[in-house]
Amino acid sequence: MVEIDRLYLESGLPYKLNSTVSVRHPLLRDILGLGRNGESIYWEYVGRILADPYQNMVWLDDNGIDYEDVDCFDVFCLQWKYLSNIYSQNKTAFDQSGFNPLIPIAAALDFFLGENHAYRLSSSGSNDTYIEDPFVNNFSINREEYLAFSTFVQKINGISFEGRIKPRDKTAKRILIEDMRDEINRKKNKPQTAGTDESSSFLGNMVASVLHGGNGAINTFNFTGAPIFSIVSAYKVLHKKENIDHILTGVYSGTVKSDALKNTNMDWAT
Protein backbone atom coordinates (compact mmCIF):
# COMPACT_ATOMS: atom_id res chain seq x y z
CA MET A 1 0.00 0.00 0.00
CA VAL A 2 1.40 3.37 -1.04
CA GLU A 3 1.58 5.85 1.84
CA ILE A 4 0.84 9.52 1.08
CA ASP A 5 0.72 11.81 4.11
CA ARG A 6 -1.97 14.40 4.66
CA LEU A 7 0.42 17.34 4.42
CA TYR A 8 1.26 16.39 0.85
CA LEU A 9 -2.41 15.92 0.00
CA GLU A 10 -3.25 19.33 1.47
CA SER A 11 -0.49 20.96 -0.61
CA GLY A 12 -2.27 20.34 -3.91
CA LEU A 13 1.05 19.34 -5.49
CA PRO A 14 1.21 16.78 -8.31
CA TYR A 15 2.36 13.25 -7.50
CA LYS A 16 5.48 12.14 -9.36
CA LEU A 17 5.33 8.54 -10.60
CA ASN A 18 8.74 8.52 -12.28
CA SER A 19 11.20 10.90 -13.92
CA THR A 20 8.85 11.69 -16.82
CA VAL A 21 5.29 11.11 -15.57
CA SER A 22 3.37 12.98 -12.85
CA VAL A 23 -0.26 12.85 -11.75
CA ARG A 24 -1.82 16.27 -11.34
CA HIS A 25 -3.95 17.20 -8.34
CA PRO A 26 -7.11 18.54 -10.04
CA LEU A 27 -8.45 21.96 -9.14
CA LEU A 28 -12.19 22.53 -9.15
CA ARG A 29 -11.78 24.64 -12.29
CA ASP A 30 -10.33 21.57 -14.02
CA ILE A 31 -13.49 19.64 -13.21
CA LEU A 32 -15.70 22.55 -14.24
CA GLY A 33 -13.74 22.66 -17.49
CA LEU A 34 -15.15 19.24 -18.37
CA GLY A 35 -18.49 20.89 -19.13
CA ARG A 36 -21.95 21.33 -17.66
CA ASN A 37 -21.94 17.68 -16.55
CA GLY A 38 -18.35 17.97 -15.37
CA GLU A 39 -18.89 16.29 -12.02
CA SER A 40 -20.46 13.18 -13.58
CA ILE A 41 -17.63 12.97 -16.08
CA TYR A 42 -15.07 13.49 -13.30
CA TRP A 43 -16.40 10.62 -11.18
CA GLU A 44 -16.38 8.39 -14.25
CA TYR A 45 -12.70 9.27 -14.71
CA VAL A 46 -12.03 8.52 -11.04
CA GLY A 47 -13.71 5.12 -11.38
CA ARG A 48 -11.68 4.32 -14.48
CA ILE A 49 -8.40 5.07 -12.72
CA LEU A 50 -9.30 3.35 -9.45
CA ALA A 51 -10.26 0.20 -11.39
CA ASP A 52 -11.31 -1.17 -8.00
CA PRO A 53 -11.57 -4.99 -7.97
CA TYR A 54 -14.24 -4.88 -5.25
CA GLN A 55 -16.47 -2.50 -7.21
CA ASN A 56 -15.89 -4.57 -10.35
CA MET A 57 -16.47 -7.96 -8.73
CA VAL A 58 -19.55 -8.73 -10.86
CA TRP A 59 -17.82 -7.92 -14.16
CA LEU A 60 -14.78 -9.91 -13.07
CA ASP A 61 -16.97 -12.85 -12.04
CA ASP A 62 -18.69 -12.78 -15.43
CA ASN A 63 -15.22 -13.15 -16.95
CA GLY A 64 -14.21 -16.01 -14.65
CA ILE A 65 -11.95 -13.96 -12.39
CA ASP A 66 -11.98 -13.81 -8.58
CA TYR A 67 -11.87 -10.17 -7.49
CA GLU A 68 -9.62 -11.08 -4.56
CA ASP A 69 -6.97 -12.47 -6.93
CA VAL A 70 -6.32 -9.20 -8.80
CA ASP A 71 -5.28 -5.61 -8.06
CA CYS A 72 -6.36 -2.35 -9.69
CA PHE A 73 -3.70 -2.55 -12.40
CA ASP A 74 -4.92 -6.01 -13.37
CA VAL A 75 -8.48 -4.68 -13.62
CA PHE A 76 -7.33 -1.66 -15.65
CA CYS A 77 -5.50 -3.93 -18.11
CA LEU A 78 -8.39 -6.41 -18.29
CA GLN A 79 -10.86 -3.62 -19.07
CA TRP A 80 -8.48 -2.14 -21.64
CA LYS A 81 -8.12 -5.49 -23.41
CA TYR A 82 -11.86 -6.16 -23.20
CA LEU A 83 -12.73 -2.83 -24.83
CA SER A 84 -9.92 -3.25 -27.35
CA ASN A 85 -11.42 -6.59 -28.41
CA ILE A 86 -14.85 -4.99 -28.77
CA TYR A 87 -13.31 -2.37 -31.05
CA SER A 88 -11.47 -4.98 -33.13
CA GLN A 89 -14.63 -7.04 -33.61
CA ASN A 90 -16.63 -4.01 -34.76
CA LYS A 91 -13.87 -1.84 -36.21
CA THR A 92 -15.73 -0.74 -39.35
CA ALA A 93 -18.82 0.36 -37.45
CA PHE A 94 -16.80 2.18 -34.79
CA ASP A 95 -14.65 3.94 -37.39
CA GLN A 96 -17.74 5.09 -39.26
CA SER A 97 -19.26 6.47 -36.06
CA GLY A 98 -15.99 8.15 -35.07
CA PHE A 99 -16.03 6.52 -31.63
CA ASN A 100 -13.57 4.13 -30.03
CA PRO A 101 -14.65 2.30 -26.83
CA LEU A 102 -11.19 2.96 -25.39
CA ILE A 103 -11.76 6.74 -25.48
CA PRO A 104 -13.23 6.96 -21.92
CA ILE A 105 -10.16 5.24 -20.43
CA ALA A 106 -7.74 7.36 -22.47
CA ALA A 107 -9.67 10.50 -21.48
CA ALA A 108 -9.36 9.58 -17.79
CA LEU A 109 -5.60 9.12 -18.17
CA ASP A 110 -5.29 12.41 -20.08
CA PHE A 111 -7.24 14.28 -17.40
CA PHE A 112 -5.17 13.12 -14.44
CA LEU A 113 -1.84 13.24 -16.26
CA GLY A 114 -2.63 16.67 -17.72
CA GLU A 115 -1.35 15.56 -21.12
CA ASN A 116 -2.72 13.91 -24.24
CA HIS A 117 -1.13 10.64 -25.27
CA ALA A 118 -1.61 7.73 -27.66
CA TYR A 119 -1.73 5.04 -24.98
CA ARG A 120 -1.21 1.36 -25.48
CA LEU A 121 -0.45 -1.66 -23.32
CA SER A 122 2.93 -3.28 -23.89
CA SER A 123 4.93 -6.07 -22.29
CA SER A 124 8.63 -6.28 -21.54
CA GLY A 125 10.79 -9.33 -22.02
CA SER A 126 9.76 -10.59 -18.60
CA ASN A 127 6.10 -10.24 -19.70
CA ASP A 128 5.45 -7.37 -17.28
CA THR A 129 2.68 -5.21 -18.69
CA TYR A 130 3.01 -1.43 -18.72
CA ILE A 131 1.29 1.59 -20.26
CA GLU A 132 3.25 3.52 -22.87
CA ASP A 133 2.97 6.12 -25.60
CA PRO A 134 4.97 4.78 -28.57
CA PHE A 135 5.37 8.31 -29.92
CA VAL A 136 6.90 9.78 -26.75
CA ASN A 137 10.31 8.70 -25.51
CA ASN A 138 10.52 7.42 -21.93
CA PHE A 139 6.78 7.70 -21.27
CA SER A 140 5.66 4.60 -19.40
CA ILE A 141 3.71 3.55 -16.30
CA ASN A 142 4.43 0.13 -14.82
CA ARG A 143 2.41 -1.83 -12.28
CA GLU A 144 3.94 -0.28 -9.15
CA GLU A 145 3.59 3.21 -10.59
CA TYR A 146 -0.02 2.60 -11.53
CA LEU A 147 -0.80 1.38 -8.02
CA ALA A 148 0.64 4.67 -6.72
CA PHE A 149 -1.38 6.57 -9.36
CA SER A 150 -4.61 4.89 -8.28
CA THR A 151 -3.88 5.39 -4.58
CA PHE A 152 -3.22 9.10 -5.09
CA VAL A 153 -6.53 9.54 -6.92
CA GLN A 154 -8.29 7.63 -4.16
CA LYS A 155 -6.72 9.76 -1.41
CA ILE A 156 -7.31 13.19 -2.93
CA ASN A 157 -10.98 12.34 -3.36
CA GLY A 158 -11.35 11.16 0.22
CA ILE A 159 -12.43 7.68 -0.86
CA SER A 160 -12.18 5.03 1.84
CA PHE A 161 -12.18 1.26 1.33
CA GLU A 162 -12.74 0.58 5.03
CA GLY A 163 -15.79 -1.32 6.24
CA ARG A 164 -16.08 -3.54 3.20
CA ILE A 165 -17.50 -7.03 3.55
CA LYS A 166 -14.82 -9.72 3.67
CA PRO A 167 -16.50 -13.07 2.92
CA ARG A 168 -15.32 -15.94 5.10
CA ASP A 169 -15.70 -18.65 2.42
CA LYS A 170 -16.69 -19.30 -1.20
CA THR A 171 -20.39 -19.50 -0.38
CA ALA A 172 -20.34 -16.13 1.37
CA LYS A 173 -18.38 -14.67 -1.55
CA ARG A 174 -20.96 -15.95 -4.03
CA ILE A 175 -23.77 -14.37 -2.00
CA LEU A 176 -21.86 -11.07 -1.91
CA ILE A 177 -21.31 -11.09 -5.68
CA GLU A 178 -24.96 -11.85 -6.41
CA ASP A 179 -26.10 -9.18 -3.97
CA MET A 180 -23.83 -6.73 -5.77
CA ARG A 181 -25.28 -7.87 -9.10
CA ASP A 182 -28.82 -7.26 -7.83
CA GLU A 183 -27.81 -3.79 -6.63
CA ILE A 184 -26.33 -2.94 -10.02
CA ASN A 185 -29.51 -4.08 -11.78
CA ARG A 186 -31.67 -2.16 -9.32
CA LYS A 187 -29.80 1.09 -10.00
CA LYS A 188 -29.81 0.42 -13.74
CA ASN A 189 -33.58 -0.07 -13.85
CA LYS A 190 -34.55 2.62 -11.35
CA PRO A 191 -35.54 5.93 -12.99
CA GLN A 192 -33.65 8.97 -11.76
CA THR A 193 -35.83 11.50 -9.97
CA ALA A 194 -34.80 15.11 -9.58
CA GLY A 195 -34.09 16.03 -5.98
CA THR A 196 -33.18 12.53 -4.82
CA ASP A 197 -29.81 11.69 -3.29
CA GLU A 198 -28.86 9.56 -6.29
CA SER A 199 -29.33 12.43 -8.75
CA SER A 200 -27.81 15.15 -6.58
CA SER A 201 -24.30 16.56 -6.89
CA PHE A 202 -22.01 14.98 -4.31
CA LEU A 203 -19.11 17.32 -5.01
CA GLY A 204 -21.45 20.26 -5.52
CA ASN A 205 -23.01 19.65 -2.11
CA MET A 206 -19.59 19.55 -0.48
CA VAL A 207 -18.64 22.83 -2.16
CA ALA A 208 -21.88 24.46 -1.01
CA SER A 209 -21.30 23.30 2.56
CA VAL A 210 -17.75 24.65 2.64
CA LEU A 211 -18.65 27.95 0.93
CA HIS A 212 -21.64 28.79 3.08
CA GLY A 213 -20.82 27.04 6.34
CA GLY A 214 -17.03 27.22 6.52
CA ASN A 215 -14.64 29.78 7.95
CA GLY A 216 -14.42 31.81 4.73
CA ALA A 217 -10.94 30.69 3.64
CA ILE A 218 -12.56 28.98 0.66
CA ASN A 219 -15.23 31.32 -0.69
CA THR A 220 -17.29 32.14 -3.77
CA PHE A 221 -14.43 34.18 -5.24
CA ASN A 222 -11.64 31.60 -4.98
CA PHE A 223 -13.17 28.12 -4.74
CA THR A 224 -12.54 27.22 -8.38
CA GLY A 225 -8.80 27.40 -7.66
CA ALA A 226 -9.01 24.97 -4.75
CA PRO A 227 -7.51 21.47 -5.14
CA ILE A 228 -10.09 18.71 -4.81
CA PHE A 229 -8.58 17.48 -1.53
CA SER A 230 -8.96 20.94 0.02
CA ILE A 231 -12.71 20.74 -0.55
CA VAL A 232 -12.96 17.16 0.72
CA SER A 233 -10.82 17.94 3.78
CA ALA A 234 -12.62 21.20 4.60
CA TYR A 235 -15.99 19.46 4.33
CA LYS A 236 -14.99 16.65 6.70
CA VAL A 237 -13.41 19.02 9.23
CA LEU A 238 -16.43 21.34 9.12
CA HIS A 239 -18.88 18.57 9.88
CA LYS A 240 -16.73 16.99 12.57
CA LYS A 241 -16.32 20.37 14.25
CA GLU A 242 -20.09 20.93 14.14
CA ASN A 243 -20.72 17.51 15.71
CA ILE A 244 -18.23 18.21 18.50
CA ASP A 245 -19.80 21.63 19.10
CA HIS A 246 -23.20 19.96 19.48
CA ILE A 247 -21.76 17.45 21.97
CA LEU A 248 -20.12 20.18 24.06
CA THR A 249 -23.33 22.22 24.00
CA GLY A 250 -25.13 19.15 25.33
CA VAL A 251 -22.55 18.75 28.11
CA TYR A 252 -22.80 22.40 29.15
CA SER A 253 -26.61 22.30 29.13
CA GLY A 254 -26.69 19.04 31.07
CA THR A 255 -28.40 16.95 28.39
CA VAL A 256 -25.23 14.94 27.71
CA LYS A 257 -23.16 13.35 30.47
CA SER A 258 -19.47 14.21 30.42
CA ASP A 259 -18.65 10.50 30.80
CA ALA A 260 -19.81 10.08 27.21
CA LEU A 261 -16.74 12.02 26.06
CA LYS A 262 -14.25 9.41 27.28
CA ASN A 263 -14.39 7.35 24.09
CA THR A 264 -14.97 10.29 21.74
CA ASN A 265 -12.23 11.85 19.63
CA MET A 266 -12.67 15.56 20.26
CA ASP A 267 -9.92 16.64 17.86
CA TRP A 268 -11.96 17.99 14.95
CA ALA A 269 -8.88 18.59 12.79
CA THR A 270 -8.13 14.87 12.39
LUMTOR-636020 format. One record per residue (C-alpha): residue in three letters; x, y, z; residue number from 1. Coordinates in steps of 0.05 Angstrom, whole numbers, plus 5000, padded with zeros to 4 digits. Layout:
N
<atom Ala, <X, Y, Z>, NUM>
...
***
This chain:
270
<atom Met, <5000, 5000, 5000>, 1>
<atom Val, <5028, 5067, 4979>, 2>
<atom Glu, <5032, 5117, 5037>, 3>
<atom Ile, <5017, 5190, 5022>, 4>
<atom Asp, <5014, 5236, 5082>, 5>
<atom Arg, <4961, 5288, 5093>, 6>
<atom Leu, <5008, 5347, 5088>, 7>
<atom Tyr, <5025, 5328, 5017>, 8>
<atom Leu, <4952, 5318, 5000>, 9>
<atom Glu, <4935, 5387, 5029>, 10>
<atom Ser, <4990, 5419, 4988>, 11>
<atom Gly, <4955, 5407, 4922>, 12>
<atom Leu, <5021, 5387, 4890>, 13>
<atom Pro, <5024, 5336, 4834>, 14>
<atom Tyr, <5047, 5265, 4850>, 15>
<atom Lys, <5110, 5243, 4813>, 16>
<atom Leu, <5107, 5171, 4788>, 17>
<atom Asn, <5175, 5170, 4754>, 18>
<atom Ser, <5224, 5218, 4722>, 19>
<atom Thr, <5177, 5234, 4664>, 20>
<atom Val, <5106, 5222, 4689>, 21>
<atom Ser, <5067, 5260, 4743>, 22>
<atom Val, <4995, 5257, 4765>, 23>
<atom Arg, <4964, 5325, 4773>, 24>
<atom His, <4921, 5344, 4833>, 25>
<atom Pro, <4858, 5371, 4799>, 26>
<atom Leu, <4831, 5439, 4817>, 27>
<atom Leu, <4756, 5451, 4817>, 28>
<atom Arg, <4764, 5493, 4754>, 29>
<atom Asp, <4793, 5431, 4720>, 30>
<atom Ile, <4730, 5393, 4736>, 31>
<atom Leu, <4686, 5451, 4715>, 32>
<atom Gly, <4725, 5453, 4650>, 33>
<atom Leu, <4697, 5385, 4633>, 34>
<atom Gly, <4630, 5418, 4617>, 35>
<atom Arg, <4561, 5427, 4647>, 36>
<atom Asn, <4561, 5354, 4669>, 37>
<atom Gly, <4633, 5359, 4693>, 38>
<atom Glu, <4622, 5326, 4760>, 39>
<atom Ser, <4591, 5264, 4728>, 40>
<atom Ile, <4647, 5259, 4678>, 41>
<atom Tyr, <4699, 5270, 4734>, 42>
<atom Trp, <4672, 5212, 4776>, 43>
<atom Glu, <4672, 5168, 4715>, 44>
<atom Tyr, <4746, 5185, 4706>, 45>
<atom Val, <4759, 5170, 4779>, 46>
<atom Gly, <4726, 5102, 4772>, 47>
<atom Arg, <4766, 5086, 4710>, 48>
<atom Ile, <4832, 5101, 4746>, 49>
<atom Leu, <4814, 5067, 4811>, 50>
<atom Ala, <4795, 5004, 4772>, 51>
<atom Asp, <4774, 4977, 4840>, 52>
<atom Pro, <4769, 4900, 4841>, 53>
<atom Tyr, <4715, 4902, 4895>, 54>
<atom Gln, <4671, 4950, 4856>, 55>
<atom Asn, <4682, 4909, 4793>, 56>
<atom Met, <4671, 4841, 4825>, 57>
<atom Val, <4609, 4825, 4783>, 58>
<atom Trp, <4644, 4842, 4717>, 59>
<atom Leu, <4704, 4802, 4739>, 60>
<atom Asp, <4661, 4743, 4759>, 61>
<atom Asp, <4626, 4744, 4691>, 62>
<atom Asn, <4696, 4737, 4661>, 63>
<atom Gly, <4716, 4680, 4707>, 64>
<atom Ile, <4761, 4721, 4752>, 65>
<atom Asp, <4760, 4724, 4828>, 66>
<atom Tyr, <4763, 4797, 4850>, 67>
<atom Glu, <4808, 4778, 4909>, 68>
<atom Asp, <4861, 4751, 4861>, 69>
<atom Val, <4874, 4816, 4824>, 70>
<atom Asp, <4894, 4888, 4839>, 71>
<atom Cys, <4873, 4953, 4806>, 72>
<atom Phe, <4926, 4949, 4752>, 73>
<atom Asp, <4902, 4880, 4733>, 74>
<atom Val, <4830, 4906, 4728>, 75>
<atom Phe, <4853, 4967, 4687>, 76>
<atom Cys, <4890, 4921, 4638>, 77>
<atom Leu, <4832, 4872, 4634>, 78>
<atom Gln, <4783, 4928, 4619>, 79>
<atom Trp, <4830, 4957, 4567>, 80>
<atom Lys, <4838, 4890, 4532>, 81>
<atom Tyr, <4763, 4877, 4536>, 82>
<atom Leu, <4745, 4943, 4503>, 83>
<atom Ser, <4802, 4935, 4453>, 84>
<atom Asn, <4772, 4868, 4432>, 85>
<atom Ile, <4703, 4900, 4425>, 86>
<atom Tyr, <4734, 4953, 4379>, 87>
<atom Ser, <4771, 4900, 4337>, 88>
<atom Gln, <4707, 4859, 4328>, 89>
<atom Asn, <4667, 4920, 4305>, 90>
<atom Lys, <4723, 4963, 4276>, 91>
<atom Thr, <4685, 4985, 4213>, 92>
<atom Ala, <4624, 5007, 4251>, 93>
<atom Phe, <4664, 5044, 4304>, 94>
<atom Asp, <4707, 5079, 4252>, 95>
<atom Gln, <4645, 5102, 4215>, 96>
<atom Ser, <4615, 5129, 4279>, 97>
<atom Gly, <4680, 5163, 4299>, 98>
<atom Phe, <4679, 5130, 4367>, 99>
<atom Asn, <4729, 5083, 4399>, 100>
<atom Pro, <4707, 5046, 4463>, 101>
<atom Leu, <4776, 5059, 4492>, 102>
<atom Ile, <4765, 5135, 4490>, 103>
<atom Pro, <4735, 5139, 4562>, 104>
<atom Ile, <4797, 5105, 4591>, 105>
<atom Ala, <4845, 5147, 4551>, 106>
<atom Ala, <4807, 5210, 4570>, 107>
<atom Ala, <4813, 5192, 4644>, 108>
<atom Leu, <4888, 5182, 4637>, 109>
<atom Asp, <4894, 5248, 4598>, 110>
<atom Phe, <4855, 5286, 4652>, 111>
<atom Phe, <4897, 5262, 4711>, 112>
<atom Leu, <4963, 5265, 4675>, 113>
<atom Gly, <4947, 5333, 4646>, 114>
<atom Glu, <4973, 5311, 4578>, 115>
<atom Asn, <4946, 5278, 4515>, 116>
<atom His, <4977, 5213, 4495>, 117>
<atom Ala, <4968, 5155, 4447>, 118>
<atom Tyr, <4965, 5101, 4500>, 119>
<atom Arg, <4976, 5027, 4490>, 120>
<atom Leu, <4991, 4967, 4534>, 121>
<atom Ser, <5059, 4934, 4522>, 122>
<atom Ser, <5099, 4879, 4554>, 123>
<atom Ser, <5173, 4874, 4569>, 124>
<atom Gly, <5216, 4813, 4560>, 125>
<atom Ser, <5195, 4788, 4628>, 126>
<atom Asn, <5122, 4795, 4606>, 127>
<atom Asp, <5109, 4853, 4654>, 128>
<atom Thr, <5054, 4896, 4626>, 129>
<atom Tyr, <5060, 4971, 4626>, 130>
<atom Ile, <5026, 5032, 4595>, 131>
<atom Glu, <5065, 5070, 4543>, 132>
<atom Asp, <5059, 5122, 4488>, 133>
<atom Pro, <5099, 5096, 4429>, 134>
<atom Phe, <5107, 5166, 4402>, 135>
<atom Val, <5138, 5196, 4465>, 136>
<atom Asn, <5206, 5174, 4490>, 137>
<atom Asn, <5210, 5148, 4561>, 138>
<atom Phe, <5136, 5154, 4575>, 139>
<atom Ser, <5113, 5092, 4612>, 140>
<atom Ile, <5074, 5071, 4674>, 141>
<atom Asn, <5089, 5003, 4704>, 142>
<atom Arg, <5048, 4963, 4754>, 143>
<atom Glu, <5079, 4994, 4817>, 144>
<atom Glu, <5072, 5064, 4788>, 145>
<atom Tyr, <5000, 5052, 4769>, 146>
<atom Leu, <4984, 5028, 4840>, 147>
<atom Ala, <5013, 5093, 4866>, 148>
<atom Phe, <4972, 5131, 4813>, 149>
<atom Ser, <4908, 5098, 4834>, 150>
<atom Thr, <4922, 5108, 4908>, 151>
<atom Phe, <4936, 5182, 4898>, 152>
<atom Val, <4869, 5191, 4862>, 153>
<atom Gln, <4834, 5153, 4917>, 154>
<atom Lys, <4866, 5195, 4972>, 155>
<atom Ile, <4854, 5264, 4941>, 156>
<atom Asn, <4780, 5247, 4933>, 157>
<atom Gly, <4773, 5223, 5004>, 158>
<atom Ile, <4751, 5154, 4983>, 159>
<atom Ser, <4756, 5101, 5037>, 160>
<atom Phe, <4756, 5025, 5027>, 161>
<atom Glu, <4745, 5012, 5101>, 162>
<atom Gly, <4684, 4974, 5125>, 163>
<atom Arg, <4678, 4929, 5064>, 164>
<atom Ile, <4650, 4859, 5071>, 165>
<atom Lys, <4704, 4806, 5073>, 166>
<atom Pro, <4670, 4739, 5058>, 167>
<atom Arg, <4694, 4681, 5102>, 168>
<atom Asp, <4686, 4627, 5048>, 169>
<atom Lys, <4666, 4614, 4976>, 170>
<atom Thr, <4592, 4610, 4992>, 171>
<atom Ala, <4593, 4677, 5027>, 172>
<atom Lys, <4632, 4707, 4969>, 173>
<atom Arg, <4581, 4681, 4919>, 174>
<atom Ile, <4525, 4713, 4960>, 175>
<atom Leu, <4563, 4779, 4962>, 176>
<atom Ile, <4574, 4778, 4886>, 177>
<atom Glu, <4501, 4763, 4872>, 178>
<atom Asp, <4478, 4816, 4921>, 179>
<atom Met, <4523, 4865, 4885>, 180>
<atom Arg, <4494, 4843, 4818>, 181>
<atom Asp, <4424, 4855, 4843>, 182>
<atom Glu, <4444, 4924, 4867>, 183>
<atom Ile, <4473, 4941, 4800>, 184>
<atom Asn, <4410, 4918, 4764>, 185>
<atom Arg, <4367, 4957, 4814>, 186>
<atom Lys, <4404, 5022, 4800>, 187>
<atom Lys, <4404, 5008, 4725>, 188>
<atom Asn, <4328, 4999, 4723>, 189>
<atom Lys, <4309, 5052, 4773>, 190>
<atom Pro, <4289, 5119, 4740>, 191>
<atom Gln, <4327, 5179, 4765>, 192>
<atom Thr, <4283, 5230, 4801>, 193>
<atom Ala, <4304, 5302, 4808>, 194>
<atom Gly, <4318, 5321, 4880>, 195>
<atom Thr, <4336, 5251, 4904>, 196>
<atom Asp, <4404, 5234, 4934>, 197>
<atom Glu, <4423, 5191, 4874>, 198>
<atom Ser, <4413, 5249, 4825>, 199>
<atom Ser, <4444, 5303, 4868>, 200>
<atom Ser, <4514, 5331, 4862>, 201>
<atom Phe, <4560, 5300, 4914>, 202>
<atom Leu, <4618, 5346, 4900>, 203>
<atom Gly, <4571, 5405, 4890>, 204>
<atom Asn, <4540, 5393, 4958>, 205>
<atom Met, <4608, 5391, 4990>, 206>
<atom Val, <4627, 5457, 4957>, 207>
<atom Ala, <4562, 5489, 4980>, 208>
<atom Ser, <4574, 5466, 5051>, 209>
<atom Val, <4645, 5493, 5053>, 210>
<atom Leu, <4627, 5559, 5019>, 211>
<atom His, <4567, 5576, 5062>, 212>
<atom Gly, <4584, 5541, 5127>, 213>
<atom Gly, <4659, 5544, 5130>, 214>
<atom Asn, <4707, 5596, 5159>, 215>
<atom Gly, <4712, 5636, 5095>, 216>
<atom Ala, <4781, 5614, 5073>, 217>
<atom Ile, <4749, 5580, 5013>, 218>
<atom Asn, <4695, 5626, 4986>, 219>
<atom Thr, <4654, 5643, 4925>, 220>
<atom Phe, <4711, 5684, 4895>, 221>
<atom Asn, <4767, 5632, 4900>, 222>
<atom Phe, <4737, 5562, 4905>, 223>
<atom Thr, <4749, 5544, 4832>, 224>
<atom Gly, <4824, 5548, 4847>, 225>
<atom Ala, <4820, 5499, 4905>, 226>
<atom Pro, <4850, 5429, 4897>, 227>
<atom Ile, <4798, 5374, 4904>, 228>
<atom Phe, <4828, 5350, 4969>, 229>
<atom Ser, <4821, 5419, 5000>, 230>
<atom Ile, <4746, 5415, 4989>, 231>
<atom Val, <4741, 5343, 5014>, 232>
<atom Ser, <4784, 5359, 5076>, 233>
<atom Ala, <4748, 5424, 5092>, 234>
<atom Tyr, <4680, 5389, 5087>, 235>
<atom Lys, <4700, 5333, 5134>, 236>
<atom Val, <4732, 5380, 5185>, 237>
<atom Leu, <4671, 5427, 5182>, 238>
<atom His, <4622, 5371, 5198>, 239>
<atom Lys, <4665, 5340, 5251>, 240>
<atom Lys, <4674, 5407, 5285>, 241>
<atom Glu, <4598, 5419, 5283>, 242>
<atom Asn, <4586, 5350, 5314>, 243>
<atom Ile, <4635, 5364, 5370>, 244>
<atom Asp, <4604, 5433, 5382>, 245>
<atom His, <4536, 5399, 5390>, 246>
<atom Ile, <4565, 5349, 5439>, 247>
<atom Leu, <4598, 5404, 5481>, 248>
<atom Thr, <4533, 5444, 5480>, 249>
<atom Gly, <4497, 5383, 5507>, 250>
<atom Val, <4549, 5375, 5562>, 251>
<atom Tyr, <4544, 5448, 5583>, 252>
<atom Ser, <4468, 5446, 5583>, 253>
<atom Gly, <4466, 5381, 5621>, 254>
<atom Thr, <4432, 5339, 5568>, 255>
<atom Val, <4495, 5299, 5554>, 256>
<atom Lys, <4537, 5267, 5609>, 257>
<atom Ser, <4611, 5284, 5608>, 258>
<atom Asp, <4627, 5210, 5616>, 259>
<atom Ala, <4604, 5202, 5544>, 260>
<atom Leu, <4665, 5240, 5521>, 261>
<atom Lys, <4715, 5188, 5546>, 262>
<atom Asn, <4712, 5147, 5482>, 263>
<atom Thr, <4701, 5206, 5435>, 264>
<atom Asn, <4755, 5237, 5393>, 265>
<atom Met, <4747, 5311, 5405>, 266>
<atom Asp, <4802, 5333, 5357>, 267>
<atom Trp, <4761, 5360, 5299>, 268>
<atom Ala, <4822, 5372, 5256>, 269>
<atom Thr, <4837, 5297, 5248>, 270>
***
